[in-house]
Amino acid sequence: MARTIAVVFGIIYTLVGIIGFIPALGGTMGMVPSNVLNVFAINLLHNLVHLIIGIGALAASGSNEKAAPFLRTVGYILILLAIVGFFWKNPFGILPIGGPDVWLHLVTGLIFVWAAMSTPRPAAAS
């Protein structure tokens, strides 16, 4: 399960990171937030984080032993970002994470953690 989720979300996050740089779709290459697809607030840092998550997920998707820990770690980070986003929409003025982003980060984080926990751990070597 972890490998599949890593591939699917790796592709999605990589595409979202790329779309975030396209001005015609509401993207930006600057730090001033803009709304990609007129919905989600992003900026340069947010786009780079999406690319890092996407490429990281694709790199980890080669095996469950790599994908599960990646998804678990990033999942917890996304859940934490969602919680922070409920109270602080743009921490330090550098990362817009409020509004609809909160729900997207929360759902994605929960899916990541669920996939990581649903993947059987390899048997320990004796």
N, CA and C atoms as an extended XYZ file, in Angstrom:
378
Properties=species:S:1:pos:R:3:atomname:S:1:resname:S:1:resid:I:1 pbc="F F F"
N         0.820       -1.191        0.000 N   MET     1
C         0.000        0.000        0.000 CA  MET     1
C         0.868        1.260        0.000 C   MET     1
N         1.938        1.276        0.788 N   ALA     2
C         2.783        2.464        0.895 CA  ALA     2
C         3.396        2.836       -0.447 C   ALA     2
N         3.837        1.838       -1.191 N   ARG     3
C         4.448        2.119       -2.502 CA  ARG     3
C         3.448        2.782       -3.431 C   ARG     3
N         2.230        2.270       -3.466 N   THR     4
C         1.199        2.814       -4.348 CA  THR     4
C         0.883        4.262       -3.976 C   THR     4
N         0.679        4.517       -2.702 N   ILE     5
C         0.378        5.874       -2.247 CA  ILE     5
C         1.555        6.799       -2.547 C   ILE     5
N         2.776        6.312       -2.349 N   ALA     6
C         3.962        7.128       -2.626 CA  ALA     6
C         4.034        7.501       -4.104 C   ALA     6
N         3.731        6.568       -4.985 N   VAL     7
C         3.767        6.864       -6.420 CA  VAL     7
C         2.666        7.857       -6.790 C   VAL     7
N         1.445        7.569       -6.372 N   VAL     8
C         0.308        8.424       -6.735 CA  VAL     8
C         0.514        9.845       -6.219 C   VAL     8
N         0.821        9.965       -4.925 N   PHE     9
C         0.989       11.302       -4.358 CA  PHE     9
C         2.305       11.938       -4.778 C   PHE     9
N         3.298       11.122       -5.107 N   GLY    10
C         4.542       11.670       -5.645 CA  GLY    10
C         4.279       12.385       -6.960 C   GLY    10
N         3.496       11.761       -7.811 N   ILE    11
C         3.132       12.386       -9.087 CA  ILE    11
C         2.297       13.638       -8.839 C   ILE    11
N         1.302       13.528       -7.964 N   ILE    12
C         0.418       14.670       -7.682 CA  ILE    12
C         1.218       15.843       -7.119 C   ILE    12
N         2.029       15.595       -6.111 N   TYR    13
C         2.782       16.687       -5.490 CA  TYR    13
C         3.795       17.295       -6.452 C   TYR    13
N         4.417       16.490       -7.297 N   THR    14
C         5.351       17.022       -8.281 CA  THR    14
C         4.613       17.914       -9.272 C   THR    14
N         3.459       17.452       -9.756 N   LEU    15
C         2.672       18.269      -10.685 CA  LEU    15
C         2.181       19.554      -10.027 C   LEU    15
N         1.725       19.460       -8.789 N   VAL    16
C         1.263       20.652       -8.071 CA  VAL    16
C         2.418       21.633       -7.897 C   VAL    16
N         3.600       21.125       -7.586 N   GLY    17
C         4.771       21.988       -7.462 CA  GLY    17
C         5.083       22.706       -8.757 C   GLY    17
N         4.972       22.002       -9.872 N   ILE    18
C         5.231       22.612      -11.183 CA  ILE    18
C         4.133       23.618      -11.530 C   ILE    18
N         2.876       23.239      -11.331 N   ILE    19
C         1.748       24.129      -11.624 CA  ILE    19
C         1.861       25.411      -10.802 C   ILE    19
N         2.373       25.289       -9.595 N   GLY    20
C         2.528       26.448       -8.721 CA  GLY    20
C         3.447       27.523       -9.270 C   GLY    20
N         4.246       27.196      -10.270 N   PHE    21
C         5.136       28.173      -10.890 CA  PHE    21
C         4.544       28.796      -12.153 C   PHE    21
N         3.378       28.344      -12.581 N   ILE    22
C         2.786       28.817      -13.839 CA  ILE    22
C         1.819       29.969      -13.551 C   ILE    22
N         2.197       31.206      -13.904 N   PRO    23
C         1.354       32.366      -13.616 CA  PRO    23
C        -0.059       32.274      -14.219 C   PRO    23
N        -0.193       31.670      -15.375 N   ALA    24
C        -1.512       31.568      -16.007 CA  ALA    24
C        -2.490       30.742      -15.176 C   ALA    24
N        -1.966       29.901      -14.287 N   LEU    25
C        -2.817       29.083      -13.420 CA  LEU    25
C        -2.865       29.630      -11.994 C   LEU    25
N        -2.381       30.851      -11.834 N   GLY    26
C        -2.373       31.476      -10.513 CA  GLY    26
C        -1.092       31.247       -9.749 C   GLY    26
N        -0.119       30.630      -10.385 N   GLY    27
C         1.142       30.345       -9.727 CA  GLY    27
C         2.031       31.562       -9.607 C   GLY    27
N         3.115       31.395       -8.888 N   THR    28
C         4.049       32.489       -8.667 CA  THR    28
C         5.463       31.949       -8.489 C   THR    28
N         6.425       32.788       -8.806 N   MET    29
C         7.820       32.454       -8.540 CA  MET    29
C         8.369       33.359       -7.456 C   MET    29
N         7.477       34.076       -6.775 N   GLY    30
C         7.890       34.993       -5.721 CA  GLY    30
C         7.372       34.547       -4.366 C   GLY    30
N         7.707       35.324       -3.359 N   MET    31
C         7.298       34.995       -1.993 CA  MET    31
C         5.935       35.587       -1.632 C   MET    31
N         5.420       36.501       -2.464 N   VAL    32
C         4.090       37.049       -2.202 CA  VAL    32
C         3.070       35.975       -2.568 C   VAL    32
N         2.194       35.611       -1.629 N   PRO    33
C         1.235       34.532       -1.903 CA  PRO    33
C         0.298       34.856       -3.064 C   PRO    33
N        -0.003       33.821       -3.831 N   SER    34
C        -1.027       33.908       -4.873 CA  SER    34
C        -1.878       32.652       -4.744 C   SER    34
N        -3.003       32.655       -5.427 N   ASN    35
C        -3.909       31.512       -5.326 CA  ASN    35
C        -3.853       30.680       -6.596 C   ASN    35
N        -3.218       29.533       -6.501 N   VAL    36
C        -3.152       28.633       -7.645 CA  VAL    36
C        -4.548       28.056       -7.865 C   VAL    36
N        -4.975       28.038       -9.117 N   LEU    37
C        -6.311       27.591       -9.504 CA  LEU    37
C        -7.401       28.377       -8.761 C   LEU    37
N        -7.060       29.594       -8.336 N   ASN    38
C        -7.972       30.484       -7.599 CA  ASN    38
C        -8.488       29.875       -6.299 C   ASN    38
N        -7.778       28.911       -5.737 N   VAL    39
C        -8.240       28.258       -4.515 CA  VAL    39
C        -7.152       28.211       -3.444 C   VAL    39
N        -6.015       27.625       -3.755 N   PHE    40
C        -4.996       27.324       -2.756 CA  PHE    40
C        -3.890       28.374       -2.751 C   PHE    40
N        -3.634       28.944       -1.577 N   ALA    41
C        -2.572       29.938       -1.437 CA  ALA    41
C        -1.208       29.252       -1.511 C   ALA    41
N        -0.363       29.787       -2.379 N   ILE    42
C         0.991       29.251       -2.528 CA  ILE    42
C         1.965       30.412       -2.694 C   ILE    42
N         3.224       30.117       -2.581 N   ASN    43
C         4.298       31.040       -2.924 CA  ASN    43
C         5.511       30.195       -3.321 C   ASN    43
N         6.628       30.844       -3.568 N   LEU    44
C         7.823       30.120       -4.001 CA  LEU    44
C         8.196       28.993       -3.036 C   LEU    44
N         8.243       29.282       -1.745 N   LEU    45
C         8.622       28.270       -0.759 CA  LEU    45
C         7.633       27.103       -0.757 C   LEU    45
N         6.348       27.427       -0.829 N   HIS    46
C         5.313       26.390       -0.845 CA  HIS    46
C         5.483       25.487       -2.074 C   HIS    46
N         5.766       26.100       -3.236 N   ASN    47
C         5.997       25.320       -4.454 CA  ASN    47
C         7.200       24.395       -4.303 C   ASN    47
N         8.266       24.912       -3.718 N   LEU    48
C         9.467       24.091       -3.529 CA  LEU    48
C         9.200       22.929       -2.572 C   LEU    48
N         8.429       23.178       -1.525 N   VAL    49
C         8.075       22.102       -0.591 CA  VAL    49
C         7.261       21.031       -1.308 C   VAL    49
N         6.314       21.450       -2.154 N   HIS    50
C         5.537       20.469       -2.918 CA  HIS    50
C         6.447       19.625       -3.808 C   HIS    50
N         7.401       20.272       -4.466 N   LEU    51
C         8.336       19.521       -5.315 CA  LEU    51
C         9.189       18.553       -4.496 C   LEU    51
N         9.653       18.984       -3.346 N   ILE    52
C        10.474       18.118       -2.489 CA  ILE    52
C         9.670       16.906       -2.032 C   ILE    52
N         8.419       17.135       -1.613 N   ILE    53
C         7.570       16.015       -1.186 CA  ILE    53
C         7.317       15.080       -2.360 C   ILE    53
N         6.986       15.634       -3.529 N   GLY    54
C         6.698       14.807       -4.701 CA  GLY    54
C         7.882       13.978       -5.140 C   GLY    54
N         9.024       14.610       -5.272 N   ILE    55
C        10.228       13.893       -5.710 CA  ILE    55
C        10.671       12.901       -4.635 C   ILE    55
N        10.559       13.298       -3.374 N   GLY    56
C        10.899       12.385       -2.272 CA  GLY    56
C        10.011       11.154       -2.260 C   GLY    56
N         8.713       11.366       -2.475 N   ALA    57
C         7.779       10.238       -2.503 CA  ALA    57
C         8.100        9.301       -3.665 C   ALA    57
N         8.388        9.870       -4.819 N   LEU    58
C         8.738        9.026       -5.974 CA  LEU    58
C        10.033        8.258       -5.706 C   LEU    58
N        11.002        8.906       -5.097 N   ALA    59
C        12.273        8.238       -4.781 CA  ALA    59
C        12.072        7.126       -3.758 C   ALA    59
N        11.152        7.322       -2.821 N   ALA    60
C        10.908        6.328       -1.773 CA  ALA    60
C         9.994        5.206       -2.230 C   ALA    60
N         9.356        5.374       -3.374 N   SER    61
C         8.343        4.409       -3.805 CA  SER    61
C         8.909        3.083       -4.310 C   SER    61
N        10.210        2.941       -4.322 N   GLY    62
C        10.826        1.718       -4.820 CA  GLY    62
C        10.565        0.489       -3.967 C   GLY    62
N        10.312        0.696       -2.687 N   SER    63
C        10.034       -0.435       -1.803 CA  SER    63
C         9.180        0.052       -0.638 C   SER    63
N         8.445       -0.879       -0.054 N   ASN    64
C         7.655       -0.542        1.130 CA  ASN    64
C         8.551       -0.125        2.288 C   ASN    64
N         9.764       -0.693        2.351 N   GLU    65
C        10.693       -0.372        3.431 CA  GLU    65
C        11.132        1.090        3.383 C   GLU    65
N        11.114        1.694        2.196 N   LYS    66
C        11.447        3.114        2.059 CA  LYS    66
C        10.191        3.972        2.080 C   LYS    66
N         9.145        3.496        1.431 N   ALA    67
C         7.930        4.302        1.288 CA  ALA    67
C         7.218        4.512        2.618 C   ALA    67
N         7.085        3.465        3.435 N   ALA    68
C         6.333        3.576        4.686 CA  ALA    68
C         6.934        4.613        5.639 C   ALA    68
N         8.242        4.583        5.913 N   PRO    69
C         8.790        5.612        6.811 CA  PRO    69
C         8.676        7.025        6.224 C   PRO    69
N         8.856        7.140        4.906 N   PHE    70
C         8.709        8.454        4.269 CA  PHE    70
C         7.293        8.978        4.470 C   PHE    70
N         6.302        8.146        4.155 N   LEU    71
C         4.910        8.565        4.288 CA  LEU    71
C         4.557        8.878        5.734 C   LEU    71
N         5.039        8.079        6.664 N   ARG    72
C         4.751        8.311        8.079 CA  ARG    72
C         5.311        9.667        8.513 C   ARG    72
N         6.549        9.930        8.185 N   THR    73
C         7.200       11.183        8.586 CA  THR    73
C         6.520       12.391        7.941 C   THR    73
N         6.354       12.347        6.635 N   VAL    74
C         5.742       13.475        5.930 CA  VAL    74
C         4.276       13.611        6.330 C   VAL    74
N         3.612       12.493        6.561 N   GLY    75
C         2.218       12.534        7.003 CA  GLY    75
C         2.063       13.274        8.311 C   GLY    75
N         2.908       12.963        9.288 N   TYR    76
C         2.843       13.668       10.572 CA  TYR    76
C         3.154       15.160       10.405 C   TYR    76
N         4.103       15.478        9.532 N   ILE    77
C         4.434       16.888        9.284 CA  ILE    77
C         3.237       17.609        8.661 C   ILE    77
N         2.578       16.972        7.698 N   LEU    78
C         1.410       17.591        7.064 CA  LEU    78
C         0.270       17.780        8.065 C   LEU    78
N         0.057       16.811        8.934 N   ILE    79
C        -0.980       16.948        9.961 CA  ILE    79
C        -0.634       18.113       10.892 C   ILE    79
N         0.620       18.218       11.268 N   LEU    80
C         1.060       19.325       12.117 CA  LEU    80
C         0.855       20.662       11.403 C   LEU    80
N         1.217       20.736       10.126 N   LEU    81
C         0.998       21.966        9.351 CA  LEU    81
C        -0.479       22.324        9.290 C   LEU    81
N        -1.332       21.327        9.144 N   ALA    82
C        -2.772       21.587        9.107 CA  ALA    82
C        -3.231       22.180       10.434 C   ALA    82
N        -2.777       21.616       11.530 N   ILE    83
C        -3.165       22.128       12.850 CA  ILE    83
C        -2.673       23.564       13.021 C   ILE    83
N        -1.423       23.814       12.650 N   VAL    84
C        -0.878       25.177       12.732 CA  VAL    84
C        -1.694       26.107       11.831 C   VAL    84
N        -2.040       25.645       10.632 N   GLY    85
C        -2.789       26.455        9.679 CA  GLY    85
C        -4.166       26.875       10.160 C   GLY    85
N        -4.761       26.108       11.070 N   PHE    86
C        -6.048       26.493       11.645 CA  PHE    86
C        -5.927       27.796       12.442 C   PHE    86
N        -4.759       28.007       13.049 N   PHE    87
C        -4.562       29.145       13.935 CA  PHE    87
C        -3.661       30.237       13.367 C   PHE    87
N        -2.784       29.851       12.443 N   TRP    88
C        -1.769       30.778       11.932 CA  TRP    88
C        -1.686       30.574       10.428 C   TRP    88
N        -2.356       31.425        9.665 N   LYS    89
C        -2.524       31.216        8.232 CA  LYS    89
C        -1.253       31.393        7.394 C   LYS    89
N        -0.295       32.172        7.890 N   ASN    90
C         0.943       32.394        7.145 CA  ASN    90
C         2.090       32.583        8.140 C   ASN    90
N         2.597       31.463        8.693 N   PRO    91
C         3.655       31.568        9.710 CA  PRO    91
C         4.846       32.403        9.242 C   PRO    91
N         5.164       33.408       10.034 N   PHE    92
C         6.297       34.306        9.789 CA  PHE    92
C         6.221       34.998        8.428 C   PHE    92
N         5.059       34.960        7.794 N   GLY    93
C         4.891       35.609        6.491 CA  GLY    93
C         5.634       34.904        5.369 C   GLY    93
N         6.006       33.629        5.567 N   ILE    94
C         6.789       32.948        4.529 CA  ILE    94
C         6.130       31.692        3.959 C   ILE    94
N         5.082       31.174        4.605 N   LEU    95
C         4.477       29.932        4.120 CA  LEU    95
C         2.960       29.963        4.311 C   LEU    95
N         2.216       30.317        3.249 N   PRO    96
C         0.758       30.364        3.382 CA  PRO    96
C         0.180       28.958        3.511 C   PRO    96
N        -0.403       28.654        4.674 N   ILE    97
C        -0.942       27.304        4.909 CA  ILE    97
C        -2.365       27.337        5.446 C   ILE    97
N        -3.008       28.509        5.424 N   GLY    98
C        -4.371       28.612        5.944 CA  GLY    98
C        -5.409       28.347        4.867 C   GLY    98
N        -6.664       28.555        5.206 N   GLY    99
C        -7.770       28.389        4.265 CA  GLY    99
C        -7.935       26.948        3.820 C   GLY    99
N        -8.266       26.752        2.541 N   PRO   100
C        -8.483       25.388        2.042 CA  PRO   100
C        -7.247       24.492        2.150 C   PRO   100
N        -6.053       25.105        2.209 N   ASP   101
C        -4.820       24.313        2.360 CA  ASP   101
C        -4.857       23.459        3.619 C   ASP   101
N        -5.481       23.977        4.672 N   VAL   102
C        -5.543       23.248        5.943 CA  VAL   102
C        -6.160       21.876        5.721 C   VAL   102
N        -7.290       21.862        5.051 N   TRP   103
C        -8.014       20.600        4.857 CA  TRP   103
C        -7.261       19.669        3.915 C   TRP   103
N        -6.645       20.238        2.886 N   LEU   104
C        -5.867       19.423        1.952 CA  LEU   104
C        -4.669       18.792        2.662 C   LEU   104
N        -3.970       19.573        3.474 N   HIS   105
C        -2.825       19.034        4.210 CA  HIS   105
C        -3.266       17.986        5.223 C   HIS   105
N        -4.380       18.241        5.904 N   LEU   106
C        -4.872       17.292        6.903 CA  LEU   106
C        -5.255       15.960        6.264 C   LEU   106
N        -6.025       16.004        5.192 N   VAL   107
C        -6.457       14.771        4.529 CA  VAL   107
C        -5.257       14.025        3.943 C   VAL   107
N        -4.362       14.748        3.296 N   THR   108
C        -3.172       14.103        2.731 CA  THR   108
C        -2.320       13.483        3.834 C   THR   108
N        -2.126       14.198        4.917 N   GLY   109
C        -1.346       13.662        6.039 CA  GLY   109
C        -1.964       12.406        6.608 C   GLY   109
N        -3.286       12.409        6.768 N   LEU   110
C        -3.967       11.219        7.292 CA  LEU   110
C        -3.841       10.036        6.333 C   LEU   110
N        -3.949       10.296        5.035 N   ILE   111
C        -3.776        9.222        4.041 CA  ILE   111
C        -2.354        8.667        4.116 C   ILE   111
N        -1.372        9.545        4.219 N   PHE   112
C         0.024        9.109        4.306 CA  PHE   112
C         0.243        8.229        5.540 C   PHE   112
N        -0.227        8.691        6.690 N   VAL   113
C        -0.026        7.925        7.926 CA  VAL   113
C        -0.781        6.601        7.856 C   VAL   113
N        -1.999        6.626        7.341 N   TRP   114
C        -2.785        5.392        7.194 CA  TRP   114
C        -2.051        4.392        6.302 C   TRP   114
N        -1.536        4.858        5.150 N   ALA   115
C        -0.827        3.958        4.229 CA  ALA   115
C         0.426        3.388        4.891 C   ALA   115
N         1.141        4.220        5.626 N   ALA   116
C         2.353        3.746        6.298 CA  ALA   116
C         2.019        2.713        7.361 C   ALA   116
N         0.966        2.955        8.125 N   MET   117
C         0.590        2.027        9.196 CA  MET   117
C        -0.056        0.756        8.652 C   MET   117
N        -0.650        0.832        7.462 N   SER   118
C        -1.300       -0.326        6.853 CA  SER   118
C        -0.323       -1.256        6.148 C   SER   118
N         0.889       -0.795        5.970 N   THR   119
C         1.894       -1.587        5.273 CA  THR   119
C         2.613       -2.469        6.277 C   THR   119
N         2.591       -3.782        6.046 N   PRO   120
C         3.277       -4.687        6.987 CA  PRO   120
C         4.772       -4.364        7.054 C   PRO   120
N         5.292       -4.411        8.244 N   ARG   121
C         6.733       -4.192        8.417 CA  ARG   121
C         7.465       -5.469        8.074 C   ARG   121
N         8.654       -5.336        7.498 N   PRO   122
C         9.421       -6.546        7.173 CA  PRO   122
C         9.796       -7.308        8.446 C   PRO   122
N         9.892       -8.605        8.323 N   ALA   123
C        10.276       -9.441        9.471 CA  ALA   123
C        11.693       -9.091        9.884 C   ALA   123
N        11.911       -9.038       11.178 N   ALA   124
C        13.240       -8.724       11.703 CA  ALA   124
C        14.184       -9.896       11.442 C   ALA   124
N        15.402       -9.562       11.079 N   ALA   125
C        16.413      -10.614       10.862 CA  ALA   125
C        16.828      -11.194       12.205 C   ALA   125
N        16.969      -12.511       12.224 N   SER   126
C        17.331      -13.134       13.505 CA  SER   126
C        18.791      -13.361       13.619 C   SER   126
